[in-house]
Each structure stands twice: as structure tokens, then as C-alpha cells.
Amino acid sequence: MKLVTQIRLLPTPGQAAALEATLRACNEAASWASEFAFDKGVQRTFALREHTYREIRARWNLGAQAAQHVIKKTCDAYAALKANLKAGNLGRPGTRRYRKATGKPVAFRAGSAQPYDDRMLSWQITERRVSIWTTVGRIKDVVFTASPEQLVTLALYRRGESDLVWRDGMWFLLATCEVSEAPLNTAPVDFLGIDLGIVNIATTSDGEILAGRELNRIRVRERTLRTKLEKKNTPSAKRRLKKRRRKEARRAKDINHKIAKHVVAEAERTGRGIALEDLTGIRERVRLRKPQRVTHSSWAFAQLGSFIAYKARRAGVPVVYVDPAYTSRTCAECGHMERANRVSQAWFECRSCGFVDHADRNGSRNIRARAWQLWRRGAQSTAPDPPPGQGRGTGRKRSATASGARCASPSL
């Protein structure tokens, strides 16, 4: 399986200037090639290369490999745009958002990532140095830093291209690694159900609540601070906003990584699979009051689900996705489903058998039970795909879908 390892470069001022000039030249060339592709309707790599390759090399002093990557990057951007349009992620045809996306060529920022292959970039991992091509010649002995785990992964599994990225005044190389997978556990003894939520980010069927309120308090504090700084609109307020703009996203990503690592380790230790909710397209299906929209939009459950999926795949743990419809209203003991069972956000009390439990734990137990039933039936999908034209967004749980379940293939 492919993973990306982020390596931070520590260039000298002279090296940083050369990298900045290279990145700017590559992205200017990509924007020019994008305009040509848009005007002439030439968006395939081979055809665009015939029309733009020599001009790119001459005007921006790019090497042969760099020019090839610039052209391929341009074509990949248009391929991604077409995929988003087809999936409905940019609105329906004729809408303002759709016209805005299709009415002008794709533009590349000066700091957009630039791919490098082994002809343009060489690694000396033990010395923590790289030799990298720039428009002013090859720069040797650029220092990089990484954690011991990343260095091991880089040394053993690095394959293919790496992307040069400039972000927040720092330089990074995103190296592609082909990591070996553990054999899939085809005979799990049970499943570990995971209930995803906004108040409690993840609750397991073992009764463990992973993060939640602390992260929400941090988000509220960051949002309040951003609002105050935006109202001030002074130069120092703008500097503080720029410095903090990705802080919340980095913290949420770190928490999601820790939750995913813990969940996969527990499932691997106990010989179980992992049961997750299929929350595909939920943002397009729900309607929220204004105070709820910001909190709901910042719910990074799709990221958490993807982290659990790839870590489980690497560990050989099977993952099954089930339809979450009515899992919060169904009793995990007797199976009775009633809206009144959900007394409050945190409290569940069955009106039939009197069973009482934390609402999220009860939901995770229902998710576990559905996954186990699906696995014993062969884990075949029983839920239809989203209607055409509806984006594959993510969001709150389903509230009016059938109670059938949907799952991914056991082989991931």
C-alpha cells in the first residue's frame, strides 16, 4: 500500500532562495500550460506535451524532467476537475459554482507542490541530506529532519516520486512509500464497533470514549479568537491570524491519528475486525440550524475513518462499513427501536426491556452487531449508491434511510 512520509527540509538562505525560484518557475509554466490547454481544448498529456514542451523549457529554463512533470501536473489538475464535476462536488451544471469552476483555466499558486523523480532528487538518508535539482543547477547537501520511524520507513519503502512543498515558511518533501501489508485476518473472532459523533468523537463497543469534549472546547476557543482578530483588522491581528490559520486543523489531525492508532491496535490485539458507520453524503442529506452548522462542518469524521482504514489495512485488520440508520434509537439488548429510547444526547433507555446505557456505547454495540451479521453473510453490499449528481460529502448520521447495512469488502 502507498503511504506519504512528510520530511522537513532545513535549507540555508541561499538554498531556500533557489528552491523558491524553482517552485515559482514551475508553477508559472504550469499556469501557462493550463491556459493553453483550456483555450485549445488539449488536456491529454501526450497532446499537450507536443504543443508546450519546447516553449516551457525555453521560457522558464526548466530541465527535461521538470518540464515533463509540469505538463503532467497540469493534465492531472484537469482530470481531477472533471472527476469533481462528474461527482457533483462543484454543484449542478448551470449553477454559479459550476460555471465558475468551468469558465476559466486552472491556475497554480506560486507555492503549489512540484513533483520530483529520482533523476531530479537523490537521498542520502543516513547523512540526512538530499541533492535536488533547481533552475540554477543541482543543490547538494540540503539538510532534512524526520522522526526515527519516518527515517526507517523512508529507507525501507520509498518508491517513486516526491513532492516539493512550501508551506507556512517551511520546506517539505512528501515522499511516496510502498509499505508492505500484513496478511488479512479472514477469521475475526468478533468486531469492535465504533460510533462516530460530534460531542464524543469516537466511542467503542467496549465502552471506551475517545476524545470529544476537549477538542470541541479548543475549537470554540479558536473560533472565538479568530472572530475577535478579524474584527480588529489591524496589521498585528492579521499576522496572528496567518500564524494560527492551520493550528486547529493540525490539532484535529493529530487527535484523529492517535484515536485511529489506538483503535487498530486494540482490534489487532484481540483478533477482531473494525466496524465503522458509512456516513457518505451526509452533509447533503441533513438540514441544520445556523448555530449547528459551523460545529457540524468542522467534524472531521471522514479523516478519522480514512486513518482507521489505512492503519487497519497495514495491520491486516478487516474493516466493515454499516448503515448507521437508527443505531442510536435501537436497543442493543432486545432490538426494540423507538425514538423515545434516546432520552438525551448521552442517555439511552429502552422503553421495552428497560435497558439503560450511554447512548453512544449503545449505538456502537448496534454497529458491531450489524458488522458481524454482514461478515457471516459474506459482507456483500446491500445499500445503493448515492443518486446521480449528489456529491460524496460527509456529515451527520442518516436519519431516514432503510435499516439495512452496507459494508466494504473484507479484503479492503
TIMARDREN-325815 format. One line per 5 residues: number of its first residue (from 1); their letters; for each residue z, y, x of C-alpha. Coordinates in steps of 0.001 Angstrom, whole numbers, always signed. Layout:
TIMARDREN-325815
NUM	a	Z:Y:X; ...
end
This chain:
TIMARDREN-325815
1	mklvt	+0:+0:+0; -660:+3566:+1098; +2184:+5982:+1784; +2149:+9507:+3205; +4517:+10407:+6038
6	qirll	+5252:+14106:+6491; +5513:+15176:+10140; +6563:+18701:+11074; +4734:+20372:+13955; +6524:+22747:+16322
11	ptpgq	+3648:+24705:+17908; +4042:+27563:+20354; +2904:+31023:+19121; -462:+30555:+20841; -940:+27092:+19352
16	aaale	+90:+28332:+15895; -2488:+31143:+16096; -5224:+28627:+16942; -4189:+26340:+14073; -4127:+29277:+11652
21	atlra	-7613:+30420:+12733; -8909:+26846:+12334; -7440:+26404:+8879; -8812:+29767:+7753; -12305:+28998:+9066
26	cneaa	-12388:+25545:+7433; -11321:+26904:+4059; -13744:+29838:+4199; -16503:+27339:+4916; -15291:+25122:+2042
31	swase	-15312:+28076:-374; -18861:+28970:+703; -19994:+25342:+262; -18276:+25317:-3145; -20216:+28389:-4274
36	fafdk	-23479:+26768:-3143; -22592:+23535:-4955; -21724:+25466:-8119; -24872:+27636:-8112; -27313:+24826:-7241
41	gvqrt	-25559:+22047:-9127; -25310:+19938:-5947; -21901:+18275:-5937; -22506:+14933:-4246; -21505:+14557:-621
46	falre	-24838:+13427:+855; -26922:+16013:-1028; -24526:+18879:-252; -24442:+17851:+3404; -28221:+18202:+3646
51	htyre	-28079:+21816:+2403; -24896:+23139:+4079; -24070:+21161:+7230; -26020:+23221:+9781; -25021:+26535:+8230
56	irarw	-21330:+25621:+8271; -21437:+24599:+11919; -23270:+27758:+12964; -21366:+30351:+10938; -17814:+29109:+11418
61	nlgaq	-18082:+27388:+14799; -16891:+24065:+13419; -17315:+20735:+15131; -19389:+17966:+13620; -16413:+16045:+12213
66	aaqhv	-14739:+19195:+10869; -17939:+20234:+9079; -18240:+16759:+7532; -14660:+16920:+6271; -15190:+20416:+4840
71	ikktc	-18158:+19186:+2798; -16348:+16060:+1647; -13288:+18114:+687; -15498:+20356:-1458; -17099:+17407:-3256
76	dayaa	-13696:+15786:-3800; -12448:+19015:-5419; -15306:+18933:-7938; -14724:+15230:-8586; -11056:+15977:-9323
81	lkanl	-12077:+18846:-11625; -14402:+16557:-13581; -11669:+13940:-13917; -9219:+16525:-15259; -11792:+17842:-17723
86	kagnl	-12575:+14316:-18926; -8875:+13525:-19362; -8313:+16718:-21361; -5866:+18172:-18867; -7629:+21553:-18950
91	grpgt	-7980:+21854:-22717; -10810:+21001:-25045; -14407:+22190:-24495; -14810:+25759:-25704; -11198:+26788:-25198
96	rryrk	-10365:+29705:-22943; -8670:+27487:-20360; -11645:+25101:-20278; -14137:+27938:-19835; -12037:+29469:-17064
101	atgkp	-11993:+26162:-15174; -15733:+25545:-15511; -17058:+29106:-15367; -16590:+29720:-11636; -16754:+27737:-8391
106	vafra	-13713:+26041:-6954; -12010:+28335:-4420; -9875:+27247:-1464; -6855:+29208:-271; -6693:+30191:+3383
111	gsaqp	-3832:+27729:+3898; -5254:+24770:+1999; -4945:+21382:+3691; -7677:+20234:+6073; -8317:+16516:+6764
116	yddrm	-8336:+15247:+10360; -9547:+11850:+11529; -8881:+10028:+14804; -11761:+11807:+16518; -10096:+15164:+15925
121	lswqi	-6449:+14164:+16247; -4664:+11834:+18642; -993:+10842:+18565; +1474:+10229:+21383; +4325:+9031:+19204
126	terrv	+6809:+8061:+21901; +6437:+11510:+23526; +6350:+13198:+20096; +3163:+15059:+20928; -229:+15392:+19266
131	siwtt	-3595:+16547:+20571; -5515:+18369:+17849; -8967:+19952:+17525; -9231:+23676:+16744; -12063:+26212:+16642
136	vgrik	-11044:+27411:+20117; -11005:+23928:+21611; -8682:+20943:+21634; -4993:+21813:+21930; -2861:+19261:+23737
141	dvvft	+886:+18665:+23753; +1708:+20089:+20320; +5301:+19011:+19719; +6275:+17359:+16435; +9552:+16168:+14949
146	aspeq	+10434:+13467:+12446; +13287:+11182:+11460; +13647:+7816:+13238; +12455:+5992:+10095; +9332:+8155:+9902
151	lvtla	+8570:+7571:+13578; +8783:+3794:+13077; +6523:+3982:+10024; +4079:+6196:+11898; +3942:+3874:+14909
156	lyrrg	+3508:+664:+12918; +1454:+1596:+9879; -563:+4793:+10455; -4169:+4334:+9345; -6987:+6715:+8502
161	esdlv	-6861:+10472:+8065; -4070:+13017:+8358; -3966:+16407:+6631; -3049:+19615:+8451; -920:+21749:+6112
166	wrdgm	+624:+25211:+6455; +3476:+25820:+4018; +6179:+28493:+3944; +5543:+29477:+7545; +5775:+25858:+8782
171	wflla	+3111:+23443:+10020; +2923:+19831:+8872; +740:+16779:+9376; +597:+14425:+6390; -248:+11054:+7910
176	tcevs	-1602:+8194:+5799; +172:+4888:+6430; -824:+1400:+5239; +2589:-172:+4629; +2897:-3889:+4043
181	eapln	+4338:-5059:+720; +6936:-7727:+164; +5831:-10758:-1925; +6271:-10035:-5616; +9247:-11658:-7310
186	tapvd	+7436:-13590:-10058; +10609:-15168:-11430; +13172:-12406:-12010; +16472:-13557:-13448; +16651:-10508:-15733
191	flgid	+15657:-6832:-15891; +17503:-3647:-15048; +16807:-1225:-17896; +16510:+2494:-17024; +16938:+5124:-19733
196	lgivn	+15461:+8467:-18627; +16885:+11661:-20081; +17406:+15373:-19595; +21214:+15521:-19734; +21590:+12260:-17778
201	iatts	+18502:+11829:-15621; +18821:+8046:-15428; +21218:+5554:-16999; +21053:+1850:-16159; +21739:-1087:-18439
206	dgeil	+24686:-1866:-16145; +26303:+1330:-17443; +25740:+3435:-14324; +24848:+7113:-14914; +22805:+8509:-12014
211	agrel	+22911:+12340:-11590; +22273:+14642:-14517; +24611:+17482:-15334; +24990:+18692:-11755; +21225:+19065:-11338
216	nrirv	+20928:+20814:-14704; +23626:+23304:-13707; +21752:+24009:-10468; +18524:+24567:-12397; +20198:+27014:-14780
221	rertl	+21728:+28899:-11860; +18403:+29104:-10024; +16587:+30203:-13178; +19163:+32947:-13847; +18884:+34185:-10270
226	rtkle	+15073:+34252:-10438; +15220:+36302:-13638; +17549:+38869:-12043; +15394:+39170:-8929; +12199:+39560:-10979
231	kkntp	+13810:+42372:-12984; +14839:+44224:-9810; +11315:+44018:-8374; +12370:+45575:-5052; +10905:+44524:-1658
236	sakrr	+14094:+42640:-748; +14134:+40924:-4166; +10526:+39817:-3614; +11434:+38415:-203; +14314:+36433:-1722
241	lkkrr	+12063:+35121:-4491; +9480:+33973:-1962; +12152:+32219:+88; +13650:+30388:-2923; +10460:+29558:-4807
246	rkear	+10406:+25859:-3880; +14127:+25295:-3477; +14701:+23812:-6931; +11664:+21524:-6657; +12797:+20253:-3250
251	rakdi	+16304:+19529:-4550; +14987:+17693:-7621; +12620:+15654:-5445; +15449:+14703:-3110; +17650:+13594:-6026
256	nhkia	+14792:+11566:-7544; +14210:+9825:-4214; +17901:+8890:-3973; +18005:+7602:-7562; +14837:+5542:-7060
261	khvva	+16122:+4067:-3805; +19417:+3064:-5428; +17746:+1511:-8488; +15273:-540:-6446; +17952:-1705:-4015
266	eaert	+20175:-2865:-6891; +17310:-4720:-8593; +16265:-6360:-5316; +19851:-7379:-4501; +20395:-9055:-7870
271	grgia	+16925:-10638:-8180; +15998:-8588:-11247; +12952:-6607:-12290; +12996:-2975:-13428; +12295:-1837:-16995
276	ledlt	+11088:+1742:-17491; +10027:+3750:-20517; +6349:+4560:-20993; +6533:+8326:-21581; +2813:+9005:-21156
281	girer	+1516:+12039:-23045; +4908:+13018:-24461; +4559:+16777:-23879; +1509:+16851:-26124; +3352:+14986:-28900
286	vrlrk	+6558:+16951:-29273; +7308:+20431:-30582; +10339:+22228:-29218; +12330:+25332:-29948; +11961:+28116:-27427
291	pqrvt	+15349:+27599:-25664; +14447:+23947:-25027; +11004:+24486:-23518; +11993:+25511:-20002; +14510:+22680:-19649
296	hsswa	+12040:+20164:-21014; +9190:+21354:-18783; +11375:+21083:-15656; +12274:+17454:-16471; +10709:+15595:-13510
301	faqlg	+10859:+12115:-15034; +7225:+11332:-14133; +8053:+11933:-10480; +11132:+9704:-10737; +9089:+6967:-12393
306	sfiay	+6434:+7106:-9673; +9102:+6966:-6947; +10689:+3891:-8539; +7267:+2239:-8937; +6138:+2594:-5336
311	karra	+9527:+1690:-3838; +9666:-1371:-6106; +6155:-2372:-5103; +7110:-2161:-1443; +10199:-4319:-2077
316	gvpvv	+8361:-6871:-4264; +10336:-5963:-7401; +8343:-6238:-10681; +8250:-3146:-12928; +7578:-3332:-16671
321	yvdpa	+6953:-298:-18918; +8044:-470:-22556; +7559:+1775:-25553; +10780:+3814:-25914; +10359:+4334:-29660
326	ytsrt	+13708:+4053:-31495; +15589:+2719:-28452; +18165:+5479:-28985; +18679:+4515:-32650; +18698:+705:-32338
331	caecg	+21913:-1231:-31798; +21782:-3274:-28594; +24187:-5846:-30109; +22826:-6579:-33595; +19400:-4870:-33558
336	hmera	+20129:-2643:-36563; +18016:+550:-36450; +19149:+3681:-38267; +19010:+7365:-37464; +22708:+7782:-38251
341	nrvsq	+23576:+5329:-35455; +23066:+8136:-32944; +26183:+10158:-33700; +25596:+12722:-30942; +23764:+13150:-27672
346	awfec	+26304:+10992:-25838; +27721:+8773:-28605; +26281:+5690:-30361; +27984:+3894:-33234; +26205:+1153:-35180
351	rscgf	+26511:+1555:-38974; +26033:-2181:-39463; +28258:-4001:-36952; +30420:-1109:-35722; +29359:-1468:-32065
356	vdhad	+30249:+1672:-30051; +28788:+2645:-26677; +27433:+5538:-24637; +24097:+6410:-26244; +22081:+6300:-23010
361	rngsr	+23570:+2957:-21968; +22761:+1520:-25383; +19177:+2785:-25011; +18842:+1276:-21529; +20033:-2100:-22858
366	nirar	+17316:-1985:-25527; +14757:-1157:-22842; +15958:-4131:-20790; +15680:-6461:-23785; +12126:-5317:-24599
371	awqlw	+11024:-5765:-20999; +12450:-9284:-20868; +10623:-10228:-24084; +7363:-8852:-22701; +7751:-10663:-19401
376	rrgaq	+8339:-14002:-21117; +5216:-13420:-23230; +3114:-12760:-20153; +3567:-8971:-20054; +398:-8151:-21967
381	stapd	-52:-4592:-23224; +477:-4155:-26952; +154:-377:-27216; -3151:+1538:-27487; -4258:+4189:-25017
386	pppgq	-3807:+7876:-25967; -6503:+9334:-28272; -9605:+10799:-26539; -9195:+14421:-25482; -5428:+14177:-25193
391	grgtg	-4045:+14859:-21711; -1870:+12375:-19955; +1101:+14716:-19678; +4697:+13607:-19705; +7802:+14666:-21545
396	rkrsa	+10375:+13636:-24146; +10629:+10235:-25712; +8446:+9161:-28573; +9919:+9728:-31977; +7341:+8401:-34416
401	tasga	+5382:+5610:-32687; +5440:+1944:-33517; +8359:-74:-32266; +6081:-2357:-30257; +6297:-2253:-26473
406	rcasp	+3855:-1505:-23719; +4101:-2766:-20183; +2334:-2678:-16892; +1004:-5799:-15272; +3709:-7772:-13471
411	sl	+1576:-7553:-10324; +1793:-3730:-10435
end
